[in-house]
Amino acid sequence: MNQQLIRYTTKPEHAAQNEELIRAVYEQLRQDRPEGLRYAAFRLSDGVTFLHLVQNEDSDKPSPLLAVKAFGEFQEGLAERRAEGPSRDELIPIGSYRVFDA
């Protein structure tokens, strides 16, 4: 199992568009329901910083998120929308309470 935290900051004029693209990913995830993926995205109170928590149950295979068409559309132009980052950290679990529940 692989868990990662991705953090980046968008340019202020692109924050709303970035959020809309993320919402489109969730729309498609609700329809496609890919197995082996758990995913959460957050916009911080500064309005421009985004956090993504991604869990891939089979770390020997690419993340099912990569096969989601809306995620590809989100990634298109991301470099232009970003002001900083991304930073990507693998999360080493100690414990969680209902964070990645089914």
N, C-alpha and C positions, 0 to 999 in steps of 0.2 A: 504494500500500500504506500502511496506517495501523497503527501499533503504539502501544499505550497501556499504561501502568502505573497501576493503580488501587490505592490504599492506604486502609484505614480500620481503626478499632478498634471492636470490639464491647463491649458491656457484658459483664462476666464471666459472668453468669448466662445469656447468650445465645450464647456462643462455640460450644458443642457443637452447638446447633441450627443455627447458621450453617454449621458444617462439614458437617452432615448434608444440608442443602439444597444445598450445593455438590457433594457427592458424588452427589446425585440428578441434578444437571445433567450430570455426567460419564456417568452411566448412560444418560441419554437421548442424549447425544452419541455414545456408542459404538453405539447403535441407529440413530440418524438419519444420522450421518456427513455433516453439512453441508459443502458445498464452500466453499473460500475462507476458512476459519476455522482459526486456531491459537490455543489457549487453555491457559493454565496458571494454577493457583491454589495459593497457599501460606498456611499458618498459621505465623506466626513463633513463636519459642521463648517469648515472653512469654505465649502462649496466647490472646491476644485480638486481635492485629493480623493482618490478612489482606492479602495482595498478590494481584492478578490481573494477568497479562500477557495481552493480547489483540492478535492480529494479524488484520486484515481485509485480504485480498488485493486487494479492489476498493474503494478508499476513496470511489468515487462512489456506492456503494450502502450501505444500512444494514448493519450487522454481521449475519451469519447467526445469531449468538448470540441476537439479539432475537426470532427466530422459534422458539426452543426453549422449549416449554411449561414445562419444569422451571426454566428461567432466569427466566421470568416469576414462577413460584412463589417462587423464591429472592428476587426483588426485592420481592415483597409483604411488607410489615412490616419491610423492611431498615432504614428510618429509626428504627423503635422498637428494633431490636437494636443499632444503632450507638451508641457513646459519642463517637466523633470521626470526622470525615471525611465524605465521601470526598475524597481529593485525586486528581486525574486529571492525568497528564502524558503528552504525546505523546513517544514515544521516537524519537529520530533515530539511525538505525543507523550505527555505525562498523564493526562487525564482530560476528560471533558464530560460535561453534563448536558445531554440533549442537544449538542451543537450539530453533530452529524447524524442524528437519528433518522431513520427511514421515514 
